[in-house]
């Protein structure tokens, strides 16, 4: 049976930096690589909120991206 093993995790913070000419929101992302793969959503939320408090723009979204290896 195949197994999925998390090899790497990345945290991305999405900030709303303004609006374009059409009034649609514009976003910028800040990425943090090599996050602990065992980090819980609650831990990532706490870190994200702490980092967002140091930024100029408001935090719009928090994203987590995991890279998996598939093995037999």
CHARMM internal coordinates of N, CA and C (Angstrom, degrees):
IC EDIT
DIST 1 N 1 CA 1.4498
DIST 1 CA 1 C 1.5352
ANGL 1 N 1 CA 1 C 108.82
DIST 1 C 2 N 1.2969
ANGL 1 CA 1 C 2 N 116.83
DIHE 1 N 1 CA 1 C 2 N 139.30
DIST 2 N 2 CA 1.4645
ANGL 1 C 2 N 2 CA 122.02
DIHE 1 CA 1 C 2 N 2 CA -179.37
DIST 2 CA 2 C 1.5268
ANGL 2 N 2 CA 2 C 110.77
DIHE 1 C 2 N 2 CA 2 C -73.36
DIST 2 C 3 N 1.3259
ANGL 2 CA 2 C 3 N 114.55
DIHE 2 N 2 CA 2 C 3 N 146.74
DIST 3 N 3 CA 1.4602
ANGL 2 C 3 N 3 CA 121.20
DIHE 2 CA 2 C 3 N 3 CA 177.51
DIST 3 CA 3 C 1.5210
ANGL 3 N 3 CA 3 C 109.23
DIHE 2 C 3 N 3 CA 3 C -125.45
DIST 3 C 4 N 1.3175
ANGL 3 CA 3 C 4 N 115.29
DIHE 3 N 3 CA 3 C 4 N 149.80
DIST 4 N 4 CA 1.4586
ANGL 3 C 4 N 4 CA 121.87
DIHE 3 CA 3 C 4 N 4 CA 177.21
DIST 4 CA 4 C 1.5253
ANGL 4 N 4 CA 4 C 108.38
DIHE 3 C 4 N 4 CA 4 C -112.76
DIST 4 C 5 N 1.3288
ANGL 4 CA 4 C 5 N 116.61
DIHE 4 N 4 CA 4 C 5 N 123.34
DIST 5 N 5 CA 1.4574
ANGL 4 C 5 N 5 CA 122.03
DIHE 4 CA 4 C 5 N 5 CA -179.79
DIST 5 CA 5 C 1.5271
ANGL 5 N 5 CA 5 C 109.09
DIHE 4 C 5 N 5 CA 5 C -118.40
DIST 5 C 6 N 1.3245
ANGL 5 CA 5 C 6 N 116.69
DIHE 5 N 5 CA 5 C 6 N 125.83
DIST 6 N 6 CA 1.4646
ANGL 5 C 6 N 6 CA 120.02
DIHE 5 CA 5 C 6 N 6 CA 178.49
DIST 6 CA 6 C 1.5211
ANGL 6 N 6 CA 6 C 108.41
DIHE 5 C 6 N 6 CA 6 C -73.46
DIST 6 C 7 N 1.3337
ANGL 6 CA 6 C 7 N 115.96
DIHE 6 N 6 CA 6 C 7 N 125.06
DIST 7 N 7 CA 1.4499
ANGL 6 C 7 N 7 CA 120.64
DIHE 6 CA 6 C 7 N 7 CA -179.43
DIST 7 CA 7 C 1.5209
ANGL 7 N 7 CA 7 C 111.76
DIHE 6 C 7 N 7 CA 7 C -102.30
DIST 7 C 8 N 1.3307
ANGL 7 CA 7 C 8 N 117.67
DIHE 7 N 7 CA 7 C 8 N -35.93
DIST 8 N 8 CA 1.4623
ANGL 7 C 8 N 8 CA 121.30
DIHE 7 CA 7 C 8 N 8 CA -175.60
DIST 8 CA 8 C 1.5233
ANGL 8 N 8 CA 8 C 109.47
DIHE 7 C 8 N 8 CA 8 C -149.15
DIST 8 C 9 N 1.3324
ANGL 8 CA 8 C 9 N 116.37
DIHE 8 N 8 CA 8 C 9 N 148.55
DIST 9 N 9 CA 1.4577
ANGL 8 C 9 N 9 CA 121.51
DIHE 8 CA 8 C 9 N 9 CA 179.73
DIST 9 CA 9 C 1.5230
ANGL 9 N 9 CA 9 C 109.36
DIHE 8 C 9 N 9 CA 9 C -132.75
DIST 9 C 10 N 1.3333
ANGL 9 CA 9 C 10 N 115.75
DIHE 9 N 9 CA 9 C 10 N 140.80
DIST 10 N 10 CA 1.4620
ANGL 9 C 10 N 10 CA 122.00
DIHE 9 CA 9 C 10 N 10 CA -179.40
DIST 10 CA 10 C 1.5253
ANGL 10 N 10 CA 10 C 108.98
DIHE 9 C 10 N 10 CA 10 C -128.36
DIST 10 C 11 N 1.3217
ANGL 10 CA 10 C 11 N 116.06
DIHE 10 N 10 CA 10 C 11 N 138.94
DIST 11 N 11 CA 1.4591
ANGL 10 C 11 N 11 CA 122.86
DIHE 10 CA 10 C 11 N 11 CA 176.84
DIST 11 CA 11 C 1.5179
ANGL 11 N 11 CA 11 C 107.81
DIHE 10 C 11 N 11 CA 11 C -108.55
DIST 11 C 12 N 1.3379
ANGL 11 CA 11 C 12 N 117.11
DIHE 11 N 11 CA 11 C 12 N 130.05
DIST 12 N 12 CA 1.4640
ANGL 11 C 12 N 12 CA 121.81
DIHE 11 CA 11 C 12 N 12 CA 177.42
DIST 12 CA 12 C 1.5161
ANGL 12 N 12 CA 12 C 109.23
DIHE 11 C 12 N 12 CA 12 C -122.70
DIST 12 C 13 N 1.3142
ANGL 12 CA 12 C 13 N 115.43
DIHE 12 N 12 CA 12 C 13 N 129.20
DIST 13 N 13 CA 1.4568
ANGL 12 C 13 N 13 CA 121.80
DIHE 12 CA 12 C 13 N 13 CA 175.10
DIST 13 CA 13 C 1.5168
ANGL 13 N 13 CA 13 C 107.57
DIHE 12 C 13 N 13 CA 13 C -105.34
DIST 13 C 14 N 1.3220
ANGL 13 CA 13 C 14 N 116.04
DIHE 13 N 13 CA 13 C 14 N 129.36
DIST 14 N 14 CA 1.4599
ANGL 13 C 14 N 14 CA 121.84
DIHE 13 CA 13 C 14 N 14 CA -178.88
DIST 14 CA 14 C 1.5227
ANGL 14 N 14 CA 14 C 107.79
DIHE 13 C 14 N 14 CA 14 C -108.52
DIST 14 C 15 N 1.3335
ANGL 14 CA 14 C 15 N 115.53
DIHE 14 N 14 CA 14 C 15 N 124.19
DIST 15 N 15 CA 1.4587
ANGL 14 C 15 N 15 CA 121.67
DIHE 14 CA 14 C 15 N 15 CA -178.35
DIST 15 CA 15 C 1.5217
ANGL 15 N 15 CA 15 C 110.10
DIHE 14 C 15 N 15 CA 15 C -113.90
DIST 15 C 16 N 1.3292
ANGL 15 CA 15 C 16 N 116.10
DIHE 15 N 15 CA 15 C 16 N 139.98
DIST 16 N 16 CA 1.4622
ANGL 15 C 16 N 16 CA 120.98
DIHE 15 CA 15 C 16 N 16 CA 175.36
DIST 16 CA 16 C 1.5256
ANGL 16 N 16 CA 16 C 107.31
DIHE 15 C 16 N 16 CA 16 C -86.95
DIST 16 C 17 N 1.3453
ANGL 16 CA 16 C 17 N 115.87
DIHE 16 N 16 CA 16 C 17 N 117.10
DIST 17 N 17 CA 1.4635
ANGL 16 C 17 N 17 CA 120.85
DIHE 16 CA 16 C 17 N 17 CA -173.24
DIST 17 CA 17 C 1.5247
ANGL 17 N 17 CA 17 C 113.35
DIHE 16 C 17 N 17 CA 17 C -104.02
DIST 17 C 18 N 1.3142
ANGL 17 CA 17 C 18 N 117.40
DIHE 17 N 17 CA 17 C 18 N 1.27
DIST 18 N 18 CA 1.4615
ANGL 17 C 18 N 18 CA 120.61
DIHE 17 CA 17 C 18 N 18 CA 179.34
DIST 18 CA 18 C 1.5115
ANGL 18 N 18 CA 18 C 110.67
DIHE 17 C 18 N 18 CA 18 C 145.32
DIST 18 C 19 N 1.3291
ANGL 18 CA 18 C 19 N 115.25
DIHE 18 N 18 CA 18 C 19 N -160.44
DIST 19 N 19 CA 1.4617
ANGL 18 C 19 N 19 CA 121.21
DIHE 18 CA 18 C 19 N 19 CA 179.09
DIST 19 CA 19 C 1.5202
ANGL 19 N 19 CA 19 C 109.36
DIHE 18 C 19 N 19 CA 19 C -130.37
DIST 19 C 20 N 1.3373
ANGL 19 CA 19 C 20 N 115.16
DIHE 19 N 19 CA 19 C 20 N 154.79
DIST 20 N 20 CA 1.4579
ANGL 19 C 20 N 20 CA 119.71
DIHE 19 CA 19 C 20 N 20 CA 176.43
DIST 20 CA 20 C 1.5243
ANGL 20 N 20 CA 20 C 110.08
DIHE 19 C 20 N 20 CA 20 C -88.03
DIST 20 C 21 N 1.3350
ANGL 20 CA 20 C 21 N 116.50
DIHE 20 N 20 CA 20 C 21 N -173.09
DIST 21 N 21 CA 1.4629
ANGL 20 C 21 N 21 CA 121.08
DIHE 20 CA 20 C 21 N 21 CA -177.68
DIST 21 CA 21 C 1.5251
ANGL 21 N 21 CA 21 C 112.92
DIHE 20 C 21 N 21 CA 21 C -62.30
DIST 21 C 22 N 1.3314
ANGL 21 CA 21 C 22 N 116.70
DIHE 21 N 21 CA 21 C 22 N -27.96
DIST 22 N 22 CA 1.4653
ANGL 21 C 22 N 22 CA 121.58
DIHE 21 CA 21 C 22 N 22 CA -179.36
DIST 22 CA 22 C 1.5275
ANGL 22 N 22 CA 22 C 111.93
DIHE 21 C 22 N 22 CA 22 C -86.35
DIST 22 C 23 N 1.3222
ANGL 22 CA 22 C 23 N 117.46
DIHE 22 N 22 CA 22 C 23 N -1.75
DIST 23 N 23 CA 1.4585
ANGL 22 C 23 N 23 CA 120.68
DIHE 22 CA 22 C 23 N 23 CA 179.84
DIST 23 CA 23 C 1.5162
ANGL 23 N 23 CA 23 C 114.59
DIHE 22 C 23 N 23 CA 23 C 87.57
DIST 23 C 24 N 1.3375
ANGL 23 CA 23 C 24 N 117.03
DIHE 23 N 23 CA 23 C 24 N 5.24
DIST 24 N 24 CA 1.4690
ANGL 23 C 24 N 24 CA 120.47
DIHE 23 CA 23 C 24 N 24 CA 178.55
DIST 24 CA 24 C 1.5249
ANGL 24 N 24 CA 24 C 109.66
DIHE 23 C 24 N 24 CA 24 C -82.86
DIST 24 C 25 N 1.3266
ANGL 24 CA 24 C 25 N 117.03
DIHE 24 N 24 CA 24 C 25 N 143.01
DIST 25 N 25 CA 1.4669
ANGL 24 C 25 N 25 CA 119.36
DIHE 24 CA 24 C 25 N 25 CA -178.99
DIST 25 CA 25 C 1.5314
ANGL 25 N 25 CA 25 C 111.99
DIHE 24 C 25 N 25 CA 25 C -66.87
DIST 25 C 26 N 1.3262
ANGL 25 CA 25 C 26 N 115.09
DIHE 25 N 25 CA 25 C 26 N 145.26
DIST 26 N 26 CA 1.4640
ANGL 25 C 26 N 26 CA 122.10
DIHE 25 CA 25 C 26 N 26 CA 175.54
DIST 26 CA 26 C 1.5284
ANGL 26 N 26 CA 26 C 107.55
DIHE 25 C 26 N 26 CA 26 C -110.08
DIST 26 C 27 N 1.3395
ANGL 26 CA 26 C 27 N 115.94
DIHE 26 N 26 CA 26 C 27 N 143.11
DIST 27 N 27 CA 1.4613
ANGL 26 C 27 N 27 CA 121.05
DIHE 26 CA 26 C 27 N 27 CA -174.70
DIST 27 CA 27 C 1.5255
ANGL 27 N 27 CA 27 C 111.20
DIHE 26 C 27 N 27 CA 27 C -126.41
DIST 27 C 28 N 1.3166
ANGL 27 CA 27 C 28 N 115.37
DIHE 27 N 27 CA 27 C 28 N 152.32
DIST 28 N 28 CA 1.4626
ANGL 27 C 28 N 28 CA 123.50
DIHE 27 CA 27 C 28 N 28 CA 170.93
DIST 28 CA 28 C 1.5168
ANGL 28 N 28 CA 28 C 107.18
DIHE 27 C 28 N 28 CA 28 C -129.32
DIST 28 C 29 N 1.3365
ANGL 28 CA 28 C 29 N 114.72
DIHE 28 N 28 CA 28 C 29 N 145.67
DIST 29 N 29 CA 1.4654
ANGL 28 C 29 N 29 CA 120.21
DIHE 28 CA 28 C 29 N 29 CA -179.83
DIST 29 CA 29 C 1.5222
ANGL 29 N 29 CA 29 C 110.55
DIHE 28 C 29 N 29 CA 29 C -113.94
DIST 29 C 30 N 1.3091
ANGL 29 CA 29 C 30 N 115.35
DIHE 29 N 29 CA 29 C 30 N 143.99
DIST 30 N 30 CA 1.4659
ANGL 29 C 30 N 30 CA 122.33
DIHE 29 CA 29 C 30 N 30 CA 170.35
DIST 30 CA 30 C 1.5180
ANGL 30 N 30 CA 30 C 106.30
DIHE 29 C 30 N 30 CA 30 C -121.88
DIST 30 C 31 N 1.3278
ANGL 30 CA 30 C 31 N 115.61
DIHE 30 N 30 CA 30 C 31 N 127.23
DIST 31 N 31 CA 1.4634
ANGL 30 C 31 N 31 CA 121.24
DIHE 30 CA 30 C 31 N 31 CA -176.47
DIST 31 CA 31 C 1.5173
ANGL 31 N 31 CA 31 C 111.07
DIHE 30 C 31 N 31 CA 31 C -109.01
DIST 31 C 32 N 1.3202
ANGL 31 CA 31 C 32 N 114.78
DIHE 31 N 31 CA 31 C 32 N 142.79
DIST 32 N 32 CA 1.4563
ANGL 31 C 32 N 32 CA 122.66
DIHE 31 CA 31 C 32 N 32 CA 176.99
DIST 32 CA 32 C 1.5246
ANGL 32 N 32 CA 32 C 107.18
DIHE 31 C 32 N 32 CA 32 C -126.28
DIST 32 C 33 N 1.3285
ANGL 32 CA 32 C 33 N 115.69
DIHE 32 N 32 CA 32 C 33 N 112.12
DIST 33 N 33 CA 1.4610
ANGL 32 C 33 N 33 CA 121.58
DIHE 32 CA 32 C 33 N 33 CA -177.06
DIST 33 CA 33 C 1.5232
ANGL 33 N 33 CA 33 C 111.03
DIHE 32 C 33 N 33 CA 33 C -89.12
DIST 33 C 34 N 1.3149
ANGL 33 CA 33 C 34 N 114.48
DIHE 33 N 33 CA 33 C 34 N 168.81
DIST 34 N 34 CA 1.4721
ANGL 33 C 34 N 34 CA 123.03
DIHE 33 CA 33 C 34 N 34 CA 174.84
DIST 34 CA 34 C 1.5207
ANGL 34 N 34 CA 34 C 112.93
DIHE 33 C 34 N 34 CA 34 C 59.39
DIST 34 C 35 N 1.3144
ANGL 34 CA 34 C 35 N 116.19
DIHE 34 N 34 CA 34 C 35 N 38.54
DIST 35 N 35 CA 1.4602
ANGL 34 C 35 N 35 CA 120.29
DIHE 34 CA 34 C 35 N 35 CA 172.98
DIST 35 CA 35 C 1.5299
ANGL 35 N 35 CA 35 C 107.55
DIHE 34 C 35 N 35 CA 35 C -72.34
DIST 35 C 36 N 1.3221
ANGL 35 CA 35 C 36 N 117.24
DIHE 35 N 35 CA 35 C 36 N 153.96
DIST 36 N 36 CA 1.4661
ANGL 35 C 36 N 36 CA 119.97
DIHE 35 CA 35 C 36 N 36 CA 176.88
DIST 36 CA 36 C 1.5221
ANGL 36 N 36 CA 36 C 109.09
DIHE 35 C 36 N 36 CA 36 C -62.89
DIST 36 C 37 N 1.3058
ANGL 36 CA 36 C 37 N 116.34
DIHE 36 N 36 CA 36 C 37 N 130.53
DIST 37 N 37 CA 1.4596
ANGL 36 C 37 N 37 CA 120.06
DIHE 36 CA 36 C 37 N 37 CA -179.56
DIST 37 CA 37 C 1.5180
ANGL 37 N 37 CA 37 C 111.37
DIHE 36 C 37 N 37 CA 37 C -69.31
DIST 37 C 38 N 1.3220
ANGL 37 CA 37 C 38 N 117.22
DIHE 37 N 37 CA 37 C 38 N -17.31
DIST 38 N 38 CA 1.4644
ANGL 37 C 38 N 38 CA 121.51
DIHE 37 CA 37 C 38 N 38 CA -179.83
DIST 38 CA 38 C 1.5299
ANGL 38 N 38 CA 38 C 112.53
DIHE 37 C 38 N 38 CA 38 C -91.92
DIST 38 C 39 N 1.3304
ANGL 38 CA 38 C 39 N 117.39
DIHE 38 N 38 CA 38 C 39 N 0.86
DIST 39 N 39 CA 1.4713
ANGL 38 C 39 N 39 CA 120.72
DIHE 38 CA 38 C 39 N 39 CA -178.89
DIST 39 CA 39 C 1.5262
ANGL 39 N 39 CA 39 C 110.06
DIHE 38 C 39 N 39 CA 39 C -63.49
DIST 39 C 40 N 1.3213
ANGL 39 CA 39 C 40 N 115.91
DIHE 39 N 39 CA 39 C 40 N 135.02
DIST 40 N 40 CA 1.4650
ANGL 39 C 40 N 40 CA 121.36
DIHE 39 CA 39 C 40 N 40 CA 179.74
DIST 40 CA 40 C 1.5267
ANGL 40 N 40 CA 40 C 109.78
DIHE 39 C 40 N 40 CA 40 C -84.35
DIST 40 C 41 N 1.3275
ANGL 40 CA 40 C 41 N 117.79
DIHE 40 N 40 CA 40 C 41 N 161.06
DIST 41 N 41 CA 1.4656
ANGL 40 C 41 N 41 CA 120.27
DIHE 40 CA 40 C 41 N 41 CA 175.82
DIST 41 CA 41 C 1.5311
ANGL 41 N 41 CA 41 C 112.72
DIHE 40 C 41 N 41 CA 41 C -57.28
DIST 41 C 42 N 1.3245
ANGL 41 CA 41 C 42 N 117.35
DIHE 41 N 41 CA 41 C 42 N -35.91
DIST 42 N 42 CA 1.4649
ANGL 41 C 42 N 42 CA 120.70
DIHE 41 CA 41 C 42 N 42 CA 178.99
DIST 42 CA 42 C 1.5290
ANGL 42 N 42 CA 42 C 111.02
DIHE 41 C 42 N 42 CA 42 C -64.78
DIST 42 C 43 N 1.3282
ANGL 42 CA 42 C 43 N 116.51
DIHE 42 N 42 CA 42 C 43 N -40.83
DIST 43 N 43 CA 1.4619
ANGL 42 C 43 N 43 CA 120.49
DIHE 42 CA 42 C 43 N 43 CA 178.34
DIST 43 CA 43 C 1.5267
ANGL 43 N 43 CA 43 C 111.07
DIHE 42 C 43 N 43 CA 43 C -66.01
DIST 43 C 44 N 1.3206
ANGL 43 CA 43 C 44 N 116.72
DIHE 43 N 43 CA 43 C 44 N -42.72
DIST 44 N 44 CA 1.4610
ANGL 43 C 44 N 44 CA 120.30
DIHE 43 CA 43 C 44 N 44 CA 179.14
DIST 44 CA 44 C 1.5235
ANGL 44 N 44 CA 44 C 111.27
DIHE 43 C 44 N 44 CA 44 C -65.61
DIST 44 C 45 N 1.3157
ANGL 44 CA 44 C 45 N 117.37
DIHE 44 N 44 CA 44 C 45 N -36.00
DIST 45 N 45 CA 1.4628
ANGL 44 C 45 N 45 CA 121.19
DIHE 44 CA 44 C 45 N 45 CA 176.89
DIST 45 CA 45 C 1.5229
ANGL 45 N 45 CA 45 C 110.47
DIHE 44 C 45 N 45 CA 45 C -63.79
DIST 45 C 46 N 1.3188
ANGL 45 CA 45 C 46 N 117.18
DIHE 45 N 45 CA 45 C 46 N -44.52
DIST 46 N 46 CA 1.4671
ANGL 45 C 46 N 46 CA 121.01
DIHE 45 CA 45 C 46 N 46 CA -179.98
DIST 46 CA 46 C 1.5267
ANGL 46 N 46 CA 46 C 111.11
DIHE 45 C 46 N 46 CA 46 C -62.66
DIST 46 C 47 N 1.3254
ANGL 46 CA 46 C 47 N 116.95
DIHE 46 N 46 CA 46 C 47 N -44.43
DIST 47 N 47 CA 1.4666
ANGL 46 C 47 N 47 CA 121.18
DIHE 46 CA 46 C 47 N 47 CA 178.27
DIST 47 CA 47 C 1.5225
ANGL 47 N 47 CA 47 C 110.27
DIHE 46 C 47 N 47 CA 47 C -64.24
DIST 47 C 48 N 1.3185
ANGL 47 CA 47 C 48 N 116.76
DIHE 47 N 47 CA 47 C 48 N -43.07
DIST 48 N 48 CA 1.4658
ANGL 47 C 48 N 48 CA 121.24
DIHE 47 CA 47 C 48 N 48 CA -179.38
DIST 48 CA 48 C 1.5193
ANGL 48 N 48 CA 48 C 111.62
DIHE 47 C 48 N 48 CA 48 C -62.11
DIST 48 C 49 N 1.3135
ANGL 48 CA 48 C 49 N 116.78
DIHE 48 N 48 CA 48 C 49 N -42.74
DIST 49 N 49 CA 1.4647
ANGL 48 C 49 N 49 CA 120.15
DIHE 48 CA 48 C 49 N 49 CA 179.31
DIST 49 CA 49 C 1.5257
ANGL 49 N 49 CA 49 C 111.23
DIHE 48 C 49 N 49 CA 49 C -66.15
DIST 49 C 50 N 1.3232
ANGL 49 CA 49 C 50 N 117.10
DIHE 49 N 49 CA 49 C 50 N -37.77
DIST 50 N 50 CA 1.4641
ANGL 49 C 50 N 50 CA 120.48
DIHE 49 CA 49 C 50 N 50 CA 177.89
DIST 50 CA 50 C 1.5239
ANGL 50 N 50 CA 50 C 110.77
DIHE 49 C 50 N 50 CA 50 C -65.90
DIST 50 C 51 N 1.3327
ANGL 50 CA 50 C 51 N 117.07
DIHE 50 N 50 CA 50 C 51 N -43.97
DIST 51 N 51 CA 1.4612
ANGL 50 C 51 N 51 CA 120.44
DIHE 50 CA 50 C 51 N 51 CA 178.64
DIST 51 CA 51 C 1.5268
ANGL 51 N 51 CA 51 C 111.36
DIHE 50 C 51 N 51 CA 51 C -67.08
DIST 51 C 52 N 1.3203
ANGL 51 CA 51 C 52 N 116.97
DIHE 51 N 51 CA 51 C 52 N -38.94
DIST 52 N 52 CA 1.4683
ANGL 51 C 52 N 52 CA 121.09
DIHE 51 CA 51 C 52 N 52 CA -179.21
DIST 52 CA 52 C 1.5196
ANGL 52 N 52 CA 52 C 111.40
DIHE 51 C 52 N 52 CA 52 C -64.40
DIST 52 C 53 N 1.3185
ANGL 52 CA 52 C 53 N 117.18
DIHE 52 N 52 CA 52 C 53 N -31.06
DIST 53 N 53 CA 1.4660
ANGL 52 C 53 N 53 CA 119.84
DIHE 52 CA 52 C 53 N 53 CA -179.82
DIST 53 CA 53 C 1.5256
ANGL 53 N 53 CA 53 C 111.71
DIHE 52 C 53 N 53 CA 53 C -67.46
DIST 53 C 54 N 1.3227
ANGL 53 CA 53 C 54 N 117.46
DIHE 53 N 53 CA 53 C 54 N -17.21
DIST 54 N 54 CA 1.4631
ANGL 53 C 54 N 54 CA 122.15
DIHE 53 CA 53 C 54 N 54 CA 179.09
DIST 54 CA 54 C 1.5258
ANGL 54 N 54 CA 54 C 112.69
DIHE 53 C 54 N 54 CA 54 C -92.61
DIST 54 C 55 N 1.3256
ANGL 54 CA 54 C 55 N 117.11
DIHE 54 N 54 CA 54 C 55 N -3.54
DIST 55 N 55 CA 1.4624
ANGL 54 C 55 N 55 CA 121.74
DIHE 54 CA 54 C 55 N 55 CA -175.16
DIST 55 CA 55 C 1.5255
ANGL 55 N 55 CA 55 C 111.48
DIHE 54 C 55 N 55 CA 55 C -96.94
DIST 55 C 56 N 1.3247
ANGL 55 CA 55 C 56 N 115.06
DIHE 55 N 55 CA 55 C 56 N 161.33
DIST 56 N 56 CA 1.4610
ANGL 55 C 56 N 56 CA 121.72
DIHE 55 CA 55 C 56 N 56 CA 178.89
DIST 56 CA 56 C 1.5242
ANGL 56 N 56 CA 56 C 111.44
DIHE 55 C 56 N 56 CA 56 C -78.28
DIST 56 C 57 N 1.3331
ANGL 56 CA 56 C 57 N 116.33
DIHE 56 N 56 CA 56 C 57 N -40.46
DIST 57 N 57 CA 1.4632
ANGL 56 C 57 N 57 CA 121.49
DIHE 56 CA 56 C 57 N 57 CA -173.62
DIST 57 CA 57 C 1.5269
ANGL 57 N 57 CA 57 C 111.35
DIHE 56 C 57 N 57 CA 57 C -95.31
DIST 57 C 58 N 1.3311
ANGL 57 CA 57 C 58 N 117.31
DIHE 57 N 57 CA 57 C 58 N 154.61
DIST 58 N 58 CA 1.4708
ANGL 57 C 58 N 58 CA 120.35
DIHE 57 CA 57 C 58 N 58 CA -179.84
DIST 58 CA 58 C 1.5336
ANGL 58 N 58 CA 58 C 112.16
DIHE 57 C 58 N 58 CA 58 C -72.90
DIST 58 C 59 N 1.3076
ANGL 58 CA 58 C 59 N 115.26
DIHE 58 N 58 CA 58 C 59 N 144.44
DIST 59 N 59 CA 1.4614
ANGL 58 C 59 N 59 CA 121.98
DIHE 58 CA 58 C 59 N 59 CA 178.18
DIST 59 CA 59 C 1.5228
ANGL 59 N 59 CA 59 C 109.29
DIHE 58 C 59 N 59 CA 59 C -74.48
DIST 59 C 60 N 1.3323
ANGL 59 CA 59 C 60 N 116.01
DIHE 59 N 59 CA 59 C 60 N 125.91
DIST 60 N 60 CA 1.4606
ANGL 59 C 60 N 60 CA 120.91
DIHE 59 CA 59 C 60 N 60 CA -179.16
DIST 60 CA 60 C 1.5287
ANGL 60 N 60 CA 60 C 111.97
DIHE 59 C 60 N 60 CA 60 C -102.45
DIST 60 C 61 N 1.3393
ANGL 60 CA 60 C 61 N 116.76
DIHE 60 N 60 CA 60 C 61 N -33.06
DIST 61 N 61 CA 1.4610
ANGL 60 C 61 N 61 CA 119.36
DIHE 60 CA 60 C 61 N 61 CA -174.69
DIST 61 CA 61 C 1.5225
ANGL 61 N 61 CA 61 C 109.73
DIHE 60 C 61 N 61 CA 61 C -160.01
DIST 61 C 62 N 1.3247
ANGL 61 CA 61 C 62 N 115.52
DIHE 61 N 61 CA 61 C 62 N 151.29
DIST 62 N 62 CA 1.4610
ANGL 61 C 62 N 62 CA 122.88
DIHE 61 CA 61 C 62 N 62 CA 174.96
DIST 62 CA 62 C 1.5226
ANGL 62 N 62 CA 62 C 107.05
DIHE 61 C 62 N 62 CA 62 C -118.95
DIST 62 C 63 N 1.3352
ANGL 62 CA 62 C 63 N 116.05
DIHE 62 N 62 CA 62 C 63 N 129.67
DIST 63 N 63 CA 1.4593
ANGL 62 C 63 N 63 CA 120.50
DIHE 62 CA 62 C 63 N 63 CA -179.18
DIST 63 CA 63 C 1.5230
ANGL 63 N 63 CA 63 C 109.67
DIHE 62 C 63 N 63 CA 63 C -125.22
DIST 63 C 64 N 1.3176
ANGL 63 CA 63 C 64 N 115.06
DIHE 63 N 63 CA 63 C 64 N 145.11
DIST 64 N 64 CA 1.4646
ANGL 63 C 64 N 64 CA 121.11
DIHE 63 CA 63 C 64 N 64 CA 174.02
DIST 64 CA 64 C 1.5159
ANGL 64 N 64 CA 64 C 107.37
DIHE 63 C 64 N 64 CA 64 C -124.13
DIST 64 C 65 N 1.3232
ANGL 64 CA 64 C 65 N 115.60
DIHE 64 N 64 CA 64 C 65 N 133.41
DIST 65 N 65 CA 1.4530
ANGL 64 C 65 N 65 CA 120.92
DIHE 64 CA 64 C 65 N 65 CA 178.70
DIST 65 CA 65 C 1.5233
ANGL 65 N 65 CA 65 C 108.33
DIHE 64 C 65 N 65 CA 65 C -124.56
DIST 65 C 66 N 1.3229
ANGL 65 CA 65 C 66 N 116.47
DIHE 65 N 65 CA 65 C 66 N 121.50
DIST 66 N 66 CA 1.4639
ANGL 65 C 66 N 66 CA 121.73
DIHE 65 CA 65 C 66 N 66 CA 179.88
DIST 66 CA 66 C 1.5215
ANGL 66 N 66 CA 66 C 109.77
DIHE 65 C 66 N 66 CA 66 C -110.53
DIST 66 C 67 N 1.3445
ANGL 66 CA 66 C 67 N 116.11
DIHE 66 N 66 CA 66 C 67 N 137.73
DIST 67 N 67 CA 1.4525
ANGL 66 C 67 N 67 CA 121.00
DIHE 66 CA 66 C 67 N 67 CA 174.17
DIST 67 CA 67 C 1.5258
ANGL 67 N 67 CA 67 C 107.20
DIHE 66 C 67 N 67 CA 67 C -102.53
DIST 67 C 68 N 1.3189
ANGL 67 CA 67 C 68 N 115.97
DIHE 67 N 67 CA 67 C 68 N 126.79
DIST 68 N 68 CA 1.4654
ANGL 67 C 68 N 68 CA 122.12
DIHE 67 CA 67 C 68 N 68 CA -176.37
DIST 68 CA 68 C 1.5238
ANGL 68 N 68 CA 68 C 110.42
DIHE 67 C 68 N 68 CA 68 C -112.04
DIST 68 C 69 N 1.3139
ANGL 68 CA 68 C 69 N 115.44
DIHE 68 N 68 CA 68 C 69 N 147.92
DIST 69 N 69 CA 1.4539
ANGL 68 C 69 N 69 CA 122.38
DIHE 68 CA 68 C 69 N 69 CA 166.80
DIST 69 CA 69 C 1.5186
ANGL 69 N 69 CA 69 C 107.13
DIHE 68 C 69 N 69 CA 69 C -103.23
DIST 69 C 70 N 1.3106
ANGL 69 CA 69 C 70 N 116.11
DIHE 69 N 69 CA 69 C 70 N 136.97
DIST 70 N 70 CA 1.4633
ANGL 69 C 70 N 70 CA 121.76
DIHE 69 CA 69 C 70 N 70 CA 176.05
DIST 70 CA 70 C 1.5298
ANGL 70 N 70 CA 70 C 106.91
DIHE 69 C 70 N 70 CA 70 C -106.01
DIST 70 C 71 N 1.3307
ANGL 70 CA 70 C 71 N 116.02
DIHE 70 N 70 CA 70 C 71 N 123.90
DIST 71 N 71 CA 1.4634
ANGL 70 C 71 N 71 CA 120.96
DIHE 70 CA 70 C 71 N 71 CA -179.03
DIST 71 CA 71 C 1.5252
ANGL 71 N 71 CA 71 C 110.21
DIHE 70 C 71 N 71 CA 71 C -130.38
DIST 71 C 72 N 1.3037
ANGL 71 CA 71 C 72 N 114.65
DIHE 71 N 71 CA 71 C 72 N 165.24
DIST 72 N 72 CA 1.4766
ANGL 71 C 72 N 72 CA 120.38
DIHE 71 CA 71 C 72 N 72 CA 176.58
DIST 72 CA 72 C 1.5010
ANGL 72 N 72 CA 72 C 109.38
DIHE 71 C 72 N 72 CA 72 C -81.28
END
COOR INIT
IC SEED 1 N 1 CA 1 C
IC BUILD
